[in-house]
Amino acid sequence: MASLIRFFKPTLRRKDMDAVLQTMVDEKIGPGERRRDFLKLFAQHLNLKDGITDRSYPSALATALKAVGVKEGDKVIVSVLSPEIYRTVIESLGASMLLADVSPECGCLSAEAISRAFEAGGSAILLHEPVCQIPTGLDNIRDLGLPIVEDITQSFGSRIDDGSGKVVCPGTLGDVVVCAFEEDCIISTAGGAAVLSSSPERIEVLKRLVAPTSPYTDLPDMNAALGIIQLAGLDGLLSRRNELYKMFMQAVMKTENKVFGLRSVDFLSNGYVFPVVVNGRPDDCIAFANKYGVSCKRTFTRSVGIHYQERYDLYPNAVAALNRGLSFPLYPFLQQKDTEALNKVLSHLP
């Protein structure tokens, strides 16, 4: 069997490394001016005011939850498709998860599921936006009075026209917004995360929470330099990712399988991956893809809902994705032969 197309590949070019080399030449590799510049640029991109950086994504999630008041004994509402790390973080605060179903349209928490979880004692929301998706139908969810931590790690850069001419982007729902910068993320600084807000009060709380450890936990300048250079070229990279997403979507439409989540022509995907829910056996589909040199992974094997794959009674909208969700490679540096192989596989997927 031929070697497989690499599943993830950071959007770093050789010339981008000049920024890191310059940081080293300046002998300023720890947290400093470039970290501040990166945080400012990232906040501006999301139309948020300010926040903090952290070298650890789990630590950033914990800080965000503390900033919205999550404490011991609280129940945090999370999607059943959320990553398992949510459980670890929430339980480290002495709180517990309250699992809820997703919207069949976008794969994010649904308003109906949130309302039921609120009635069951939910006191905050940790909103996961999986594999490119943006929440829809949550305009009135603030009426419940629940604080929201919005995790845009996998949705950053996606957007959709809501039908009224308004463009909806990730980061608009959360009282506090978290985004990781790991190797597989849209913006990669080789690790770490940002926690942001538009509320001066929340920002003050965030900074107070990290003040005792910030010299040791802030994102180093060497990593921030990578983030700055990627933000500068973000529009072009997102355009290429969305172009590939639309191309692969056309390929899947030739089969009986479905693209996971939003399928509107007004949806512009960040191309985090290309997610599909297959009709056939996932293992057969993975073997078929591998036969033609295409990487393929189950999408939600590391989700908090992996032990609820048979609970159609509890999570009817999420069960199909939990059982039959697959992801394929999608990044700007895919070579033409790779995109041709992906198109071939996706258009003939069992």
C-alpha positions in Angstrom: 0.0 0.0 0.0 1.3 3.5 -0.9 2.1 5.9 1.9 -0.9 7.8 3.2 -1.5 11.5 2.7 -0.6 13.2 5.9 -3.7 13.9 7.9 -2.8 17.2 9.4 -0.1 19.7 8.3 0.5 23.1 9.9 0.3 26.0 7.4 3.9 27.0 7.9 6.2 27.9 5.1 9.9 28.1 5.2 9.9 31.9 5.0 7.5 32.0 8.1 10.4 30.6 10.1 12.2 34.0 9.6 9.9 35.4 12.3 11.0 32.8 14.8 14.7 33.2 13.8 14.4 36.9 14.3 12.9 36.4 17.8 15.9 34.2 18.6 18.3 36.8 17.2 16.7 39.4 19.4 17.3 37.1 22.4 13.6 37.6 23.4 12.2 34.1 23.2 10.1 34.2 26.4 6.8 36.0 27.0 7.1 39.6 25.9 6.3 42.1 23.1 5.5 39.5 20.4 3.1 37.7 22.8 1.3 41.0 23.4 1.2 41.8 19.7 -0.2 38.4 18.8 -2.9 38.5 21.5 -3.9 42.0 20.3 -4.1 40.9 16.6 -6.0 37.8 17.5 -8.5 39.7 19.6 -9.0 42.2 16.8 -9.7 39.5 14.3 -12.5 38.3 16.5 -13.8 41.7 17.4 -13.0 41.0 21.1 -11.2 43.4 23.4 -8.5 41.5 25.3 -7.6 38.5 27.3 -4.7 36.2 28.2 -2.6 33.5 26.6 -1.6 30.2 28.1 0.9 27.5 27.2 -1.7 24.8 27.9 -5.1 24.4 26.2 -6.6 22.5 29.2 -5.3 25.2 31.6 -6.9 27.9 29.3 -10.3 26.0 29.5 -10.1 25.8 33.3 -9.3 29.6 33.5 -12.2 30.4 31.2 -14.6 28.4 33.3 -13.4 30.0 36.5 -13.8 33.4 34.9 -17.5 32.8 34.3 -18.0 31.6 37.8 -17.9 27.8 37.6 -17.3 26.3 41.0 -17.4 23.1 42.9 -20.7 21.4 42.6 -21.8 23.1 39.5 -23.1 21.3 36.4 -21.6 22.5 33.1 -23.7 21.9 29.9 -21.6 20.3 27.1 -22.3 18.7 23.8 -22.1 14.9 23.7 -19.7 15.4 20.8 -17.3 17.5 22.9 -13.7 16.3 23.4 -12.9 14.1 26.4 -10.5 16.8 27.7 -13.6 18.7 28.8 -14.4 16.1 31.4 -10.9 16.3 32.8 -11.0 20.1 33.1 -14.5 20.3 34.5 -13.9 17.6 37.1 -10.7 19.3 38.1 -12.8 22.2 39.3 -15.0 20.0 41.3 -17.9 20.5 38.8 -19.6 17.9 36.6 -20.7 17.6 33.0 -24.3 17.7 31.9 -24.4 16.1 28.5 -26.8 17.4 25.9 -27.7 16.5 22.3 -26.7 18.5 19.2 -28.5 20.3 16.4 -29.0 18.1 13.4 -28.2 21.1 11.2 -24.8 22.1 12.6 -23.6 19.5 15.1 -23.3 22.0 17.9 -25.5 22.2 21.0 -29.1 22.8 20.1 -31.3 25.4 21.9 -33.8 22.7 22.8 -31.1 20.5 24.4 -29.7 23.5 26.3 -33.1 24.4 27.7 -33.6 20.9 28.9 -30.2 20.8 30.5 -30.9 24.1 32.2 -34.0 22.7 33.7 -31.9 19.8 34.9 -29.7 22.1 36.9 -27.1 23.3 34.4 -25.4 26.5 35.5 -23.0 27.3 32.7 -22.3 26.3 29.0 -19.0 25.1 27.5 -19.9 25.4 23.8 -17.9 23.1 21.5 -18.0 23.9 17.8 -16.7 20.7 16.1 -14.8 20.3 12.9 -15.5 23.7 11.2 -19.1 24.1 12.4 -20.8 27.3 13.7 -23.8 27.2 16.1 -27.2 28.1 14.6 -30.5 28.8 16.3 -29.0 30.0 19.6 -30.0 33.7 19.3 -32.4 33.5 22.3 -30.3 31.3 24.5 -29.0 34.2 26.6 -32.5 34.6 27.9 -31.7 31.7 30.2 -29.0 33.8 31.9 -26.3 31.1 31.7 -22.7 32.2 31.2 -21.1 30.8 28.1 -17.6 29.7 27.4 -17.3 29.3 23.6 -14.5 27.1 22.4 -13.7 28.1 18.8 -10.6 25.9 18.5 -12.1 23.9 15.6 -14.3 26.6 14.1 -12.0 29.6 14.0 -12.2 31.1 10.5 -15.6 29.7 9.5 -18.5 32.0 8.9 -22.1 31.9 7.5 -24.7 34.3 6.3 -27.7 33.9 8.5 -30.1 34.8 5.7 -30.7 38.4 6.8 -27.4 39.6 5.4 -25.7 39.3 8.8 -22.5 37.2 8.8 -22.1 35.0 11.8 -18.6 34.1 13.0 -17.2 32.1 15.9 -16.6 34.0 19.0 -19.9 36.0 19.1 -21.8 33.9 21.6 -19.3 33.5 24.4 -18.9 35.6 27.5 -15.4 34.2 27.3 -13.9 32.7 24.2 -11.2 30.0 24.0 -9.0 29.0 21.1 -6.2 26.6 21.0 -3.1 26.9 18.8 -2.0 23.2 18.6 -0.3 21.6 15.6 -3.6 20.6 14.1 -5.3 24.0 14.5 -6.0 26.7 11.9 -3.4 28.9 13.6 -0.6 26.9 15.1 2.0 28.3 17.5 3.1 24.7 18.3 0.9 24.7 21.4 -1.0 27.0 23.8 -4.2 28.9 23.7 -5.8 32.3 24.1 -8.8 33.2 26.3 -10.6 36.4 25.3 -13.6 38.5 26.1 -15.3 41.8 25.3 -16.3 42.4 28.9 -13.9 44.5 30.9 -15.0 42.8 34.0 -14.3 39.3 32.6 -11.0 40.4 31.2 -10.0 41.8 34.7 -11.0 38.4 36.2 -9.0 36.5 33.6 -5.9 38.5 34.3 -6.2 38.3 38.0 -6.6 34.5 37.8 -3.3 34.0 35.9 -1.3 36.8 37.5 0.5 34.6 40.1 1.8 32.2 37.4 1.9 34.3 34.2 5.7 34.5 33.9 5.7 30.7 33.6 2.4 30.1 31.8 2.2 32.9 29.2 2.8 32.0 25.5 6.5 32.6 24.7 7.5 35.2 22.1 9.0 32.5 19.9 5.6 30.7 19.6 3.7 34.0 19.3 5.9 35.0 16.3 4.5 31.9 14.5 1.0 33.1 15.2 1.6 36.6 14.0 2.9 35.5 10.6 0.0 33.1 10.1 -2.6 35.7 11.0 -1.0 38.0 8.3 -1.7 35.4 5.6 -5.0 34.0 7.1 -7.4 35.2 4.4 -5.6 33.5 1.6 -5.3 30.2 3.6 -8.9 30.2 4.6 -10.0 30.9 1.0 -8.0 27.8 -0.2 -9.4 25.7 2.6 -13.0 26.6 1.7 -12.3 26.0 -2.0 -11.2 22.5 -1.1 -14.1 22.0 1.2 -16.6 22.9 -1.5 -14.8 20.6 -4.0 -14.9 17.6 -1.6 -18.5 18.3 -0.8 -19.4 18.0 -4.5 -17.6 14.6 -4.5 -19.5 13.3 -1.5 -22.8 14.3 -3.1 -22.3 11.7 -5.7 -22.7 9.0 -3.0 -25.3 8.1 -0.4 -23.0 9.5 2.3 -23.5 13.0 3.9 -21.2 15.8 4.9 -21.4 16.4 8.6 -22.9 19.6 9.8 -23.8 22.7 7.7 -24.3 22.2 4.0 -25.7 25.6 3.1 -24.2 27.4 0.1 -23.7 30.4 2.5 -21.4 28.4 4.8 -17.7 29.2 4.4 -15.8 26.5 6.1 -12.4 26.9 7.7 -11.4 23.5 6.4 -10.3 22.2 9.8 -10.9 18.7 8.3 -13.4 17.3 5.9 -16.1 15.6 8.0 -18.5 12.9 6.6 -21.1 10.7 8.1 -21.1 7.5 6.2 -23.9 5.0 5.5 -21.7 2.0 5.5 -19.3 0.4 8.0 -16.7 3.0 9.0 -13.9 0.4 9.1 -14.7 -0.6 5.5 -14.6 3.1 4.4 -11.3 3.6 6.2 -9.8 0.6 4.5 -11.1 1.8 1.1 -9.6 5.2 1.6 -6.3 3.8 2.8 -6.2 1.5 -0.3 -5.9 4.7 -2.4 -3.4 6.4 -0.1 -5.9 8.6 1.7 -5.8 9.1 5.4 -9.1 8.7 7.2 -10.0 8.8 10.9 -13.1 8.4 13.0 -14.1 11.9 14.0 -15.5 11.5 17.5 -13.6 8.5 19.1 -12.1 10.9 21.7 -15.4 12.6 22.5 -17.2 12.5 25.9 -20.1 10.7 24.1 -18.1 7.7 22.9 -19.7 5.5 25.6 -23.2 6.6 24.5 -23.1 5.3 20.9 -26.3 3.2 21.5 -28.2 5.9 23.3 -30.5 7.0 20.5 -33.1 7.7 23.2 -30.9 10.4 24.8 -28.9 11.8 21.9 -30.8 11.0 18.7 -29.1 13.7 16.6 -25.5 12.9 17.8 -25.6 9.0 17.6 -25.0 8.8 13.8 -21.9 11.1 14.1 -20.6 9.1 17.1 -20.9 5.8 15.3 -20.3 6.7 11.6 -18.5 10.0 11.6 -15.2 10.1 9.6 -12.8 12.8 8.8 -10.5 13.3 5.8 -7.4 15.5 5.4 -7.9 19.1 4.3 -5.2 21.8 4.4 -3.8 24.4 1.9 -0.6 22.5 1.2 -2.3 19.4 -0.3 -0.7 18.7 -3.6 -2.8 18.3 -6.8 -2.3 14.5 -6.8 -3.5 14.4 -3.2 -6.7 16.4 -3.9 -7.3 14.1 -6.9 -6.9 11.1 -4.7 -9.3 12.5 -2.1 -11.9 13.4 -4.8 -11.7 9.9 -6.2 -12.2 8.3 -2.7 -14.9 10.6 -1.6 -16.9 10.2 -4.8 -16.8 6.4 -4.6 -16.9 6.0 -0.8 -18.9 2.9 0.2 
